[in-house]
Amino acid sequence: MKVFISHSHTDTKLAKKVADTLRQAGFEVWDESQLLPGENWAKSIGNALEESDAMVVLLTPSSVHSSYVNNEVGYALGTRKYKGRLIPVIAAPSEQLDREDIPWIFNLEQFQMIHVPNLEQDEEGLKKIAQALKAVA
C-alpha cells in the first residue's frame, strides 16, 4: 500500500519520522523528500495523491491552517479509493492544538483519530499509525 503523508512544511521533521516508521512496517511512502530541485512540486504532489492508496494527515497548529493540507485532505475525501483510508493524527499536545481548531470534517464520527501529543519521541504512537494502516490495507 502506498501512503501519502499530508503535513505542513513546518512539520517536515515529524513527517519524516512517520515516513521512516511506515517504511519499516512495509509501506511504500510518498513524502516531500522525494521532490527534486527545480521540479514542479504541485504536479508531483498531485501525481503522488493519485498514486497513493491511503493518507496520514498530521494535525498540528501549523497544518490546520495550511491551505495545502486542506486541499490534500479534500482530495482524499472526494476520492473513492481513500474511503476508510484517511488516518488523522493529532500530533500536538492539547494545550497547543485545541479540539476546536481541528477542521470540522475530522470531528465527524466516521474518523477515529490517533492522538499522539509527542509524536517525535513516542515510538508506541508511531506504531499505532502503522497498525491503523494495516487494519485498512
N, CA, C and O atoms as a GROMACS GRO file, in nm:
protein
  548
    1MET      N    1   0.084  -0.117   0.000
    1MET     CA    2   0.000   0.000   0.000
    1MET      C    3   0.089   0.124   0.000
    1MET      O    4   0.187   0.132   0.075
    2LYS      N    5   0.055   0.220  -0.085
    2LYS     CA    6   0.130   0.345  -0.093
    2LYS      C    7   0.058   0.450  -0.009
    2LYS      O    8  -0.062   0.472  -0.024
    3VAL      N    9   0.133   0.515   0.079
    3VAL     CA   10   0.077   0.610   0.175
    3VAL      C   11   0.130   0.751   0.148
    3VAL      O   12   0.250   0.771   0.130
    4PHE      N   13   0.039   0.846   0.147
    4PHE     CA   14   0.073   0.988   0.132
    4PHE      C   15   0.066   1.051   0.270
    4PHE      O   16  -0.033   1.032   0.341
    5ILE      N   17   0.168   1.126   0.309
    5ILE     CA   18   0.167   1.196   0.437
    5ILE      C   19   0.140   1.344   0.412
    5ILE      O   20   0.221   1.414   0.350
    6SER      N   21   0.026   1.390   0.460
    6SER     CA   22  -0.012   1.530   0.446
    6SER      C   23   0.030   1.604   0.573
    6SER      O   24  -0.005   1.563   0.684
    7HIS      N   25   0.104   1.713   0.555
    7HIS     CA   26   0.155   1.789   0.670
    7HIS      C   27   0.195   1.928   0.626
    7HIS      O   28   0.212   1.955   0.507
    8SER      N   29   0.210   2.015   0.722
    8SER     CA   30   0.260   2.149   0.697
    8SER      C   31   0.412   2.142   0.675
    8SER      O   32   0.479   2.055   0.730
    9HIS      N   33   0.464   2.235   0.596
    9HIS     CA   34   0.609   2.236   0.573
    9HIS      C   35   0.686   2.258   0.703
    9HIS      O   36   0.803   2.219   0.712
   10THR      N   37   0.624   2.318   0.802
   10THR     CA   38   0.694   2.336   0.931
   10THR      C   39   0.702   2.206   1.011
   10THR      O   40   0.773   2.200   1.111
   11ASP      N   41   0.630   2.104   0.967
   11ASP     CA   42   0.629   1.975   1.036
   11ASP      C   43   0.706   1.867   0.960
   11ASP      O   44   0.680   1.748   0.976
   12THR      N   45   0.800   1.910   0.876
   12THR     CA   46   0.875   1.816   0.792
   12THR      C   47   0.950   1.712   0.874
   12THR      O   48   0.950   1.594   0.838
   13LYS      N   49   1.014   1.753   0.980
   13LYS     CA   50   1.090   1.660   1.064
   13LYS      C   51   0.997   1.551   1.122
   13LYS      O   52   1.033   1.434   1.125
   14LEU      N   53   0.882   1.592   1.166
   14LEU     CA   54   0.783   1.500   1.220
   14LEU      C   55   0.733   1.404   1.112
   14LEU      O   56   0.719   1.284   1.135
   15ALA      N   57   0.706   1.458   0.993
   15ALA     CA   58   0.659   1.375   0.882
   15ALA      C   59   0.764   1.272   0.842
   15ALA      O   60   0.731   1.158   0.809
   16LYS      N   61   0.891   1.311   0.846
   16LYS     CA   62   0.998   1.217   0.812
   16LYS      C   63   1.001   1.102   0.912
   16LYS      O   64   1.022   0.987   0.874
   17LYS      N   65   0.981   1.132   1.038
   17LYS     CA   66   0.980   1.028   1.142
   17LYS      C   67   0.865   0.930   1.116
   17LYS      O   68   0.883   0.809   1.128
   18VAL      N   69   0.749   0.982   1.082
   18VAL     CA   70   0.634   0.896   1.050
   18VAL      C   71   0.665   0.813   0.926
   18VAL      O   72   0.639   0.693   0.923
   19ALA      N   73   0.721   0.877   0.822
   19ALA     CA   74   0.754   0.806   0.698
   19ALA      C   75   0.852   0.693   0.724
   19ALA      O   76   0.835   0.583   0.672
   20ASP      N   77   0.955   0.719   0.803
   20ASP     CA   78   1.054   0.615   0.834
   20ASP      C   79   0.988   0.496   0.906
   20ASP      O   80   1.017   0.381   0.875
   21THR      N   81   0.900   0.526   1.000
   21THR     CA   82   0.831   0.419   1.074
   21THR      C   83   0.743   0.337   0.980
   21THR      O   84   0.740   0.214   0.989
   22LEU      N   85   0.671   0.404   0.892
   22LEU     CA   86   0.583   0.333   0.799
   22LEU      C   87   0.663   0.249   0.700
   22LEU      O   88   0.622   0.138   0.665
   23ARG      N   89   0.775   0.300   0.654
   23ARG     CA   90   0.860   0.221   0.564
   23ARG      C   91   0.911   0.096   0.634
   23ARG      O   92   0.913  -0.012   0.575
   24GLN      N   93   0.951   0.110   0.760
   24GLN     CA   94   0.997  -0.006   0.837
   24GLN      C   95   0.885  -0.109   0.855
   24GLN      O   96   0.911  -0.228   0.869
   25ALA      N   97   0.761  -0.061   0.854
   25ALA     CA   98   0.646  -0.150   0.870
   25ALA      C   99   0.603  -0.211   0.736
   25ALA      O  100   0.506  -0.287   0.731
   26GLY      N  101   0.674  -0.177   0.628
   26GLY     CA  102   0.647  -0.238   0.499
   26GLY      C  103   0.563  -0.156   0.403
   26GLY      O  104   0.523  -0.207   0.298
   27PHE      N  105   0.534  -0.031   0.437
   27PHE     CA  106   0.455   0.054   0.348
   27PHE      C  107   0.546   0.131   0.254
   27PHE      O  108   0.659   0.165   0.288
   28GLU      N  109   0.494   0.158   0.136
   28GLU     CA  110   0.561   0.249   0.043
   28GLU      C  111   0.507   0.388   0.078
   28GLU      O  112   0.385   0.407   0.083
   29VAL      N  113   0.594   0.483   0.100
   29VAL     CA  114   0.551   0.614   0.148
   29VAL      C  115   0.598   0.723   0.053
   29VAL      O  116   0.714   0.724   0.010
   30TRP      N  117   0.507   0.816   0.021
   30TRP     CA  118   0.547   0.935  -0.053
   30TRP      C  119   0.552   1.050   0.046
   30TRP      O  120   0.456   1.075   0.119
   31ASP      N  121   0.663   1.120   0.047
   31ASP     CA  122   0.674   1.242   0.125
   31ASP      C  123   0.757   1.342   0.046
   31ASP      O  124   0.814   1.309  -0.058
   32GLU      N  125   0.762   1.463   0.096
   32GLU     CA  126   0.826   1.571   0.020
   32GLU      C  127   0.975   1.550  -0.004
   32GLU      O  128   1.032   1.620  -0.088
   33SER      N  129   1.038   1.457   0.065
   33SER     CA  130   1.180   1.433   0.044
   33SER      C  131   1.206   1.379  -0.097
   33SER      O  132   1.321   1.378  -0.143
   34GLN      N  133   1.102   1.334  -0.164
   34GLN     CA  134   1.118   1.281  -0.299
   34GLN      C  135   1.112   1.390  -0.406
   34GLN      O  136   1.134   1.361  -0.524
   35LEU      N  137   1.083   1.513  -0.366
   35LEU     CA  138   1.083   1.624  -0.462
   35LEU      C  139   1.226   1.663  -0.496
   35LEU      O  140   1.311   1.672  -0.408
   36LEU      N  141   1.251   1.685  -0.623
   36LEU     CA  142   1.385   1.723  -0.668
   36LEU      C  143   1.391   1.874  -0.692
   36LEU      O  144   1.289   1.935  -0.723
   37PRO      N  145   1.508   1.935  -0.677
   37PRO     CA  146   1.521   2.078  -0.704
   37PRO      C  147   1.476   2.111  -0.847
   37PRO      O  148   1.513   2.041  -0.941
   38GLY      N  149   1.398   2.216  -0.861
   38GLY     CA  150   1.350   2.257  -0.992
   38GLY      C  151   1.227   2.184  -1.040
   38GLY      O  152   1.169   2.220  -1.143
   39GLU      N  153   1.185   2.084  -0.968
   39GLU     CA  154   1.068   2.004  -1.007
   39GLU      C  155   0.940   2.084  -0.979
   39GLU      O  156   0.934   2.161  -0.883
   40ASN      N  157   0.839   2.063  -1.061
   40ASN     CA  158   0.709   2.124  -1.038
   40ASN      C  159   0.644   2.051  -0.922
   40ASN      O  160   0.584   1.945  -0.939
   41TRP      N  161   0.657   2.109  -0.802
   41TRP     CA  162   0.613   2.038  -0.682
   41TRP      C  163   0.462   2.018  -0.677
   41TRP      O  164   0.416   1.917  -0.625
   42ALA      N  165   0.385   2.114  -0.731
   42ALA     CA  166   0.238   2.099  -0.729
   42ALA      C  167   0.197   1.978  -0.814
   42ALA      O  168   0.109   1.901  -0.776
   43LYS      N  169   0.262   1.963  -0.929
   43LYS     CA  170   0.232   1.849  -1.016
   43LYS      C  171   0.276   1.718  -0.949
   43LYS      O  172   0.205   1.618  -0.954
   44SER      N  173   0.393   1.719  -0.888
   44SER     CA  174   0.444   1.599  -0.821
   44SER      C  175   0.353   1.557  -0.706
   44SER      O  176   0.326   1.438  -0.688
   45ILE      N  177   0.306   1.654  -0.629
   45ILE     CA  178   0.215   1.623  -0.518
   45ILE      C  179   0.084   1.568  -0.574
   45ILE      O  180   0.029   1.472  -0.520
   46GLY      N  181   0.034   1.628  -0.681
   46GLY     CA  182  -0.089   1.578  -0.745
   46GLY      C  183  -0.073   1.434  -0.792
   46GLY      O  184  -0.162   1.351  -0.772
   47ASN      N  185   0.040   1.405  -0.855
   47ASN     CA  186   0.066   1.268  -0.901
   47ASN      C  187   0.074   1.172  -0.782
   47ASN      O  188   0.022   1.060  -0.788
   48ALA      N  189   0.141   1.216  -0.676
   48ALA     CA  190   0.153   1.130  -0.557
   48ALA      C  191   0.017   1.102  -0.495
   48ALA      O  192  -0.009   0.990  -0.451
   49LEU      N  193  -0.070   1.202  -0.492
   49LEU     CA  194  -0.206   1.181  -0.440
   49LEU      C  195  -0.281   1.079  -0.525
   49LEU      O  196  -0.351   0.993  -0.472
   50GLU      N  197  -0.267   1.089  -0.656
   50GLU     CA  198  -0.335   0.995  -0.746
   50GLU      C  199  -0.281   0.854  -0.730
   50GLU      O  200  -0.357   0.757  -0.739
   51GLU      N  201  -0.152   0.840  -0.705
   51GLU     CA  202  -0.089   0.708  -0.697
   51GLU      C  203  -0.103   0.643  -0.560
   51GLU      O  204  -0.088   0.521  -0.547
   52SER      N  205  -0.132   0.722  -0.458
   52SER     CA  206  -0.138   0.668  -0.321
   52SER      C  207  -0.272   0.601  -0.295
   52SER      O  208  -0.373   0.630  -0.360
   53ASP      N  209  -0.271   0.511  -0.196
   53ASP     CA  210  -0.391   0.436  -0.159
   53ASP      C  211  -0.447   0.481  -0.025
   53ASP      O  212  -0.562   0.451   0.007
   54ALA      N  213  -0.367   0.552   0.054
   54ALA     CA  214  -0.407   0.594   0.188
   54ALA      C  215  -0.336   0.724   0.221
   54ALA      O  216  -0.236   0.760   0.160
   55MET      N  217  -0.392   0.794   0.320
   55MET     CA  218  -0.331   0.920   0.363
   55MET      C  219  -0.325   0.926   0.515
   55MET      O  220  -0.421   0.892   0.584
   56VAL      N  221  -0.210   0.969   0.565
   56VAL     CA  222  -0.195   1.005   0.706
   56VAL      C  223  -0.186   1.157   0.707
   56VAL      O  224  -0.098   1.214   0.642
   57VAL      N  225  -0.275   1.222   0.780
   57VAL     CA  226  -0.270   1.368   0.790
   57VAL      C  227  -0.228   1.405   0.931
   57VAL      O  228  -0.294   1.368   1.029
   58LEU      N  229  -0.117   1.478   0.940
   58LEU     CA  230  -0.064   1.521   1.069
   58LEU      C  231  -0.129   1.653   1.107
   58LEU      O  232  -0.106   1.756   1.043
   59LEU      N  233  -0.211   1.650   1.211
   59LEU     CA  234  -0.281   1.769   1.256
   59LEU      C  235  -0.199   1.837   1.365
   59LEU      O  236  -0.183   1.785   1.476
   60THR      N  237  -0.148   1.955   1.331
   60THR     CA  238  -0.066   2.035   1.422
   60THR      C  239  -0.117   2.179   1.415
   60THR      O  240  -0.200   2.211   1.330
   61PRO      N  241  -0.069   2.266   1.504
   61PRO     CA  242  -0.112   2.406   1.495
   61PRO      C  243  -0.085   2.467   1.357
   61PRO      O  244  -0.161   2.554   1.313
   62SER      N  245   0.020   2.424   1.289
   62SER     CA  246   0.051   2.476   1.155
   62SER      C  247  -0.037   2.414   1.048
   62SER      O  248  -0.089   2.484   0.962
   63SER      N  249  -0.054   2.284   1.053
   63SER     CA  250  -0.124   2.215   0.944
   63SER      C  251  -0.273   2.247   0.937
   63SER      O  252  -0.331   2.246   0.829
   64VAL      N  253  -0.336   2.274   1.052
   64VAL     CA  254  -0.480   2.301   1.048
   64VAL      C  255  -0.511   2.433   0.979
   64VAL      O  256  -0.626   2.460   0.944
   65HIS      N  257  -0.409   2.517   0.959
   65HIS     CA  258  -0.427   2.645   0.891
   65HIS      C  259  -0.363   2.645   0.752
   65HIS      O  260  -0.356   2.749   0.687
   66SER      N  261  -0.316   2.530   0.707
   66SER     CA  262  -0.249   2.519   0.578
   66SER      C  263  -0.349   2.491   0.466
   66SER      O  264  -0.423   2.393   0.471
   67SER      N  265  -0.351   2.577   0.366
   67SER     CA  266  -0.441   2.554   0.252
   67SER      C  267  -0.398   2.430   0.174
   67SER      O  268  -0.483   2.361   0.116
   68TYR      N  269  -0.270   2.400   0.172
   68TYR     CA  270  -0.222   2.280   0.102
   68TYR      C  271  -0.273   2.154   0.170
   68TYR      O  272  -0.322   2.062   0.104
   69VAL      N  273  -0.262   2.148   0.301
   69VAL     CA  274  -0.312   2.032   0.375
   69VAL      C  275  -0.462   2.019   0.354
   69VAL      O  276  -0.513   1.909   0.331
   70ASN      N  277  -0.534   2.131   0.363
   70ASN     CA  278  -0.679   2.126   0.342
   70ASN      C  279  -0.714   2.076   0.203
   70ASN      O  280  -0.809   2.000   0.187
   71ASN      N  281  -0.639   2.118   0.102
   71ASN     CA  282  -0.664   2.071  -0.035
   71ASN      C  283  -0.634   1.922  -0.048
   71ASN      O  284  -0.710   1.849  -0.113
   72GLU      N  285  -0.526   1.876   0.013
   72GLU     CA  286  -0.492   1.734   0.007
   72GLU      C  287  -0.599   1.648   0.075
   72GLU      O  288  -0.639   1.544   0.023
   73VAL      N  289  -0.644   1.693   0.190
   73VAL     CA  290  -0.750   1.620   0.262
   73VAL      C  291  -0.879   1.623   0.180
   73VAL      O  292  -0.949   1.523   0.173
   74GLY      N  293  -0.909   1.737   0.120
   74GLY     CA  294  -1.028   1.747   0.035
   74GLY      C  295  -1.023   1.649  -0.080
   74GLY      O  296  -1.124   1.586  -0.114
   75TYR      N  297  -0.906   1.634  -0.140
   75TYR     CA  298  -0.890   1.536  -0.248
   75TYR      C  299  -0.918   1.396  -0.197
   75TYR      O  300  -0.991   1.319  -0.260
   76ALA      N  301  -0.860   1.362  -0.083
   76ALA     CA  302  -0.878   1.227  -0.027
   76ALA      C  303  -1.025   1.200   0.006
   76ALA      O  304  -1.075   1.091  -0.019
   77LEU      N  305  -1.093   1.300   0.061
   77LEU     CA  306  -1.234   1.281   0.096
   77LEU      C  307  -1.321   1.261  -0.027
   77LEU      O  308  -1.425   1.194  -0.021
   78GLY      N  309  -1.279   1.318  -0.139
   78GLY     CA  310  -1.357   1.305  -0.262
   78GLY      C  311  -1.316   1.191  -0.352
   78GLY      O  312  -1.369   1.177  -0.462
   79THR      N  313  -1.222   1.110  -0.308
   79THR     CA  314  -1.170   1.001  -0.391
   79THR      C  315  -1.204   0.868  -0.327
   79THR      O  316  -1.170   0.840  -0.212
   80ARG      N  317  -1.273   0.785  -0.404
   80ARG     CA  318  -1.326   0.658  -0.352
   80ARG      C  319  -1.219   0.568  -0.290
   80ARG      O  320  -1.243   0.508  -0.185
   81LYS      N  321  -1.102   0.557  -0.353
   81LYS     CA  322  -1.002   0.462  -0.301
   81LYS      C  323  -0.948   0.501  -0.164
   81LYS      O  324  -0.891   0.418  -0.094
   82TYR      N  325  -0.967   0.628  -0.125
   82TYR     CA  326  -0.923   0.671   0.007
   82TYR      C  327  -1.028   0.645   0.115
   82TYR      O  328  -1.001   0.664   0.234
   83LYS      N  329  -1.147   0.601   0.076
   83LYS     CA  330  -1.254   0.580   0.174
   83LYS      C  331  -1.209   0.479   0.280
   83LYS      O  332  -1.171   0.367   0.248
   84GLY      N  333  -1.214   0.522   0.404
   84GLY     CA  334  -1.170   0.438   0.515
   84GLY      C  335  -1.019   0.433   0.530
   84GLY      O  336  -0.968   0.363   0.618
   85ARG      N  337  -0.948   0.506   0.446
   85ARG     CA  338  -0.801   0.503   0.449
   85ARG      C  339  -0.741   0.642   0.471
   85ARG      O  340  -0.630   0.670   0.426
   86LEU      N  341  -0.815   0.725   0.538
   86LEU     CA  342  -0.767   0.857   0.576
   86LEU      C  343  -0.748   0.855   0.727
   86LEU      O  344  -0.844   0.846   0.803
   87ILE      N  345  -0.622   0.862   0.770
   87ILE     CA  346  -0.588   0.847   0.911
   87ILE      C  347  -0.545   0.982   0.968
   87ILE      O  348  -0.433   1.027   0.942
   88PRO      N  349  -0.633   1.048   1.046
   88PRO     CA  350  -0.594   1.175   1.108
   88PRO      C  351  -0.516   1.150   1.238
   88PRO      O  352  -0.558   1.071   1.323
   89VAL      N  353  -0.404   1.218   1.251
   89VAL     CA  354  -0.318   1.204   1.369
   89VAL      C  355  -0.302   1.341   1.434
   89VAL      O  356  -0.244   1.432   1.375
   90ILE      N  357  -0.353   1.355   1.555
   90ILE     CA  358  -0.332   1.478   1.631
   90ILE      C  359  -0.191   1.469   1.688
   90ILE      O  360  -0.164   1.392   1.779
   91ALA      N  361  -0.102   1.549   1.631
   91ALA     CA  362   0.040   1.539   1.664
   91ALA      C  363   0.088   1.660   1.744
   91ALA      O  364   0.194   1.716   1.717
   92ALA      N  365   0.007   1.700   1.842
   92ALA     CA  366   0.043   1.813   1.927
   92ALA      C  367  -0.030   1.798   2.060
   92ALA      O  368  -0.138   1.740   2.065
   93PRO      N  369   0.028   1.850   2.166
   93PRO     CA  370  -0.041   1.847   2.296
   93PRO      C  371  -0.170   1.929   2.290
   93PRO      O  372  -0.179   2.025   2.213
   94SER      N  373  -0.268   1.893   2.370
   94SER     CA  374  -0.398   1.961   2.367
   94SER      C  375  -0.386   2.110   2.400
   94SER      O  376  -0.470   2.189   2.355
   95GLU      N  377  -0.286   2.150   2.476
   95GLU     CA  378  -0.271   2.293   2.505
   95GLU      C  379  -0.218   2.370   2.383
   95GLU      O  380  -0.229   2.493   2.379
   96GLN      N  381  -0.162   2.301   2.285
   96GLN     CA  382  -0.115   2.366   2.162
   96GLN      C  383  -0.217   2.357   2.050
   96GLN      O  384  -0.220   2.442   1.961
   97LEU      N  385  -0.300   2.255   2.054
   97LEU     CA  386  -0.399   2.234   1.947
   97LEU      C  387  -0.532   2.196   2.011
   97LEU      O  388  -0.555   2.081   2.046
   98ASP      N  389  -0.617   2.294   2.025
   98ASP     CA  390  -0.748   2.272   2.084
   98ASP      C  391  -0.836   2.196   1.985
   98ASP      O  392  -0.824   2.213   1.864
   99ARG      N  393  -0.922   2.113   2.037
   99ARG     CA  394  -1.014   2.033   1.953
   99ARG      C  395  -1.093   2.122   1.857
   99ARG      O  396  -1.126   2.081   1.746
  100GLU      N  397  -1.123   2.244   1.900
  100GLU     CA  398  -1.199   2.337   1.816
  100GLU      C  399  -1.118   2.386   1.696
  100GLU      O  400  -1.176   2.435   1.599
  101ASP      N  401  -0.987   2.375   1.702
  101ASP     CA  402  -0.902   2.417   1.590
  101ASP      C  403  -0.896   2.312   1.479
  101ASP      O  404  -0.856   2.342   1.367
  102ILE      N  405  -0.935   2.192   1.512
  102ILE     CA  406  -0.929   2.082   1.414
  102ILE      C  407  -1.044   2.100   1.315
  102ILE      O  408  -1.157   2.124   1.356
  103PRO      N  409  -1.016   2.088   1.185
  103PRO     CA  410  -1.123   2.104   1.086
  103PRO      C  411  -1.244   2.018   1.120
  103PRO      O  412  -1.232   1.903   1.163
  104TRP      N  413  -1.361   2.076   1.101
  104TRP     CA  414  -1.487   2.011   1.141
  104TRP      C  415  -1.502   1.872   1.082
  104TRP      O  416  -1.562   1.785   1.146
  105ILE      N  417  -1.451   1.850   0.964
  105ILE     CA  418  -1.471   1.720   0.898
  105ILE      C  419  -1.415   1.605   0.983
  105ILE      O  420  -1.469   1.495   0.981
  106PHE      N  421  -1.308   1.631   1.057
  106PHE     CA  422  -1.248   1.526   1.139
  106PHE      C  423  -1.323   1.503   1.270
  106PHE      O  424  -1.298   1.405   1.340
  107ASN      N  425  -1.414   1.592   1.302
  107ASN     CA  426  -1.493   1.575   1.424
  107ASN      C  427  -1.617   1.490   1.399
  107ASN      O  428  -1.695   1.466   1.491
  108LEU      N  429  -1.635   1.446   1.277
  108LEU     CA  430  -1.746   1.356   1.247
  108LEU      C  431  -1.714   1.218   1.301
  108LEU      O  432  -1.597   1.182   1.317
  109GLU      N  433  -1.816   1.141   1.327
  109GLU     CA  434  -1.797   1.009   1.387
  109GLU      C  435  -1.724   0.910   1.296
  109GLU      O  436  -1.674   0.808   1.343
  110GLN      N  437  -1.718   0.939   1.166
  110GLN     CA  438  -1.656   0.843   1.074
  110GLN      C  439  -1.504   0.836   1.090
  110GLN      O  440  -1.441   0.743   1.038
  111PHE      N  441  -1.445   0.931   1.161
  111PHE     CA  442  -1.300   0.932   1.176
  111PHE      C  443  -1.258   0.901   1.318
  111PHE      O  444  -1.295   0.971   1.413
  112GLN      N  445  -1.182   0.796   1.333
  112GLN     CA  446  -1.119   0.766   1.461
  112GLN      C  447  -0.980   0.828   1.456
  112GLN      O  448  -0.895   0.783   1.380
  113MET      N  449  -0.959   0.929   1.536
  113MET     CA  450  -0.831   0.998   1.534
  113MET      C  451  -0.732   0.931   1.629
  113MET      O  452  -0.770   0.875   1.732
  114ILE      N  453  -0.607   0.938   1.590
  114ILE     CA  454  -0.499   0.892   1.677
  114ILE      C  455  -0.440   1.017   1.742
  114ILE      O  456  -0.402   1.111   1.672
  115HIS      N  457  -0.432   1.019   1.873
  115HIS     CA  458  -0.378   1.135   1.943
  115HIS      C  459  -0.243   1.097   2.003
  115HIS      O  460  -0.234   1.017   2.096
  116VAL      N  461  -0.139   1.156   1.948
  116VAL     CA  462  -0.003   1.131   1.995
  116VAL      C  463   0.062   1.268   2.018
  116VAL      O  464   0.125   1.323   1.927
  117PRO      N  465   0.048   1.322   2.139
  117PRO     CA  466   0.094   1.458   2.164
  117PRO      C  467   0.244   1.481   2.147
  117PRO      O  468   0.286   1.594   2.121
  118ASN      N  469   0.325   1.377   2.161
  118ASN     CA  470   0.470   1.392   2.146
  118ASN      C  471   0.520   1.289   2.045
  118ASN      O  472   0.597   1.199   2.079
  119LEU      N  473   0.475   1.304   1.923
  119LEU     CA  474   0.500   1.204   1.819
  119LEU      C  475   0.648   1.182   1.791
  119LEU      O  476   0.688   1.070   1.758
  120GLU      N  477   0.729   1.286   1.803
  120GLU     CA  478   0.872   1.272   1.773
  120GLU      C  479   0.942   1.173   1.865
  120GLU      O  480   1.041   1.111   1.826
  121GLN      N  481   0.891   1.157   1.986
  121GLN     CA  482   0.958   1.070   2.084
  121GLN      C  483   0.874   0.950   2.125
  121GLN      O  484   0.918   0.870   2.207
  122ASP      N  485   0.757   0.936   2.069
  122ASP     CA  486   0.664   0.831   2.112
  122ASP      C  487   0.661   0.716   2.012
  122ASP      O  488   0.584   0.717   1.917
  123GLU      N  489   0.746   0.617   2.034
  123GLU     CA  490   0.755   0.502   1.943
  123GLU      C  491   0.623   0.425   1.937
  123GLU      O  492   0.583   0.378   1.830
  124GLU      N  493   0.556   0.412   2.050
  124GLU     CA  494   0.427   0.342   2.052
  124GLU      C  495   0.323   0.417   1.970
  124GLU      O  496   0.242   0.356   1.900
  125GLY      N  497   0.326   0.550   1.978
  125GLY     CA  498   0.235   0.631   1.897
  125GLY      C  499   0.260   0.613   1.749
  125GLY      O  500   0.166   0.605   1.670
  126LEU      N  501   0.386   0.607   1.711
  126LEU     CA  502   0.422   0.584   1.571
  126LEU      C  503   0.372   0.447   1.526
  126LEU      O  504   0.323   0.432   1.414
  127LYS      N  505   0.385   0.348   1.612
  127LYS     CA  506   0.338   0.213   1.578
  127LYS      C  507   0.186   0.209   1.560
  127LYS      O  508   0.135   0.132   1.479
  128LYS      N  509   0.113   0.293   1.636
  128LYS     CA  510  -0.033   0.299   1.623
  128LYS      C  511  -0.073   0.340   1.482
  128LYS      O  512  -0.171   0.290   1.427
  129ILE      N  513   0.004   0.432   1.424
  129ILE     CA  514  -0.026   0.478   1.288
  129ILE      C  515  -0.009   0.362   1.190
  129ILE      O  516  -0.095   0.340   1.105
  130ALA      N  517   0.100   0.288   1.203
  130ALA     CA  518   0.123   0.172   1.116
  130ALA      C  519   0.014   0.067   1.136
  130ALA      O  520  -0.033   0.008   1.038
  131GLN      N  521  -0.026   0.043   1.260
  131GLN     CA  522  -0.131  -0.055   1.288
  131GLN      C  523  -0.263  -0.013   1.226
  131GLN      O  524  -0.336  -0.096   1.172
  132ALA      N  525  -0.294   0.116   1.233
  132ALA     CA  526  -0.419   0.165   1.174
  132ALA      C  527  -0.419   0.144   1.023
  132ALA      O  528  -0.522   0.108   0.965
  133LEU      N  529  -0.305   0.166   0.959
  133LEU     CA  530  -0.296   0.145   0.814
  133LEU      C  531  -0.305  -0.004   0.779
  133LEU      O  532  -0.370  -0.040   0.681
  134LYS      N  533  -0.242  -0.088   0.858
  134LYS     CA  534  -0.251  -0.232   0.833
  134LYS      C  535  -0.394  -0.281   0.845
  134LYS      O  536  -0.436  -0.372   0.773
  135ALA      N  537  -0.470  -0.221   0.935
  135ALA     CA  538  -0.609  -0.261   0.956
  135ALA      C  539  -0.698  -0.228   0.836
  135ALA      O  540  -0.801  -0.292   0.816
  136VAL      N  541  -0.659  -0.129   0.756
  136VAL     CA  542  -0.742  -0.090   0.641
  136VAL      C  543  -0.679  -0.131   0.508
  136VAL      O  544  -0.734  -0.102   0.401
  137ALA      N  545  -0.565  -0.199   0.514
  137ALA     CA  546  -0.495  -0.240   0.390
  137ALA      C  547  -0.574  -0.346   0.315
  137ALA      O  548  -0.530  -0.392   0.210
   0.00000   0.00000   0.00000
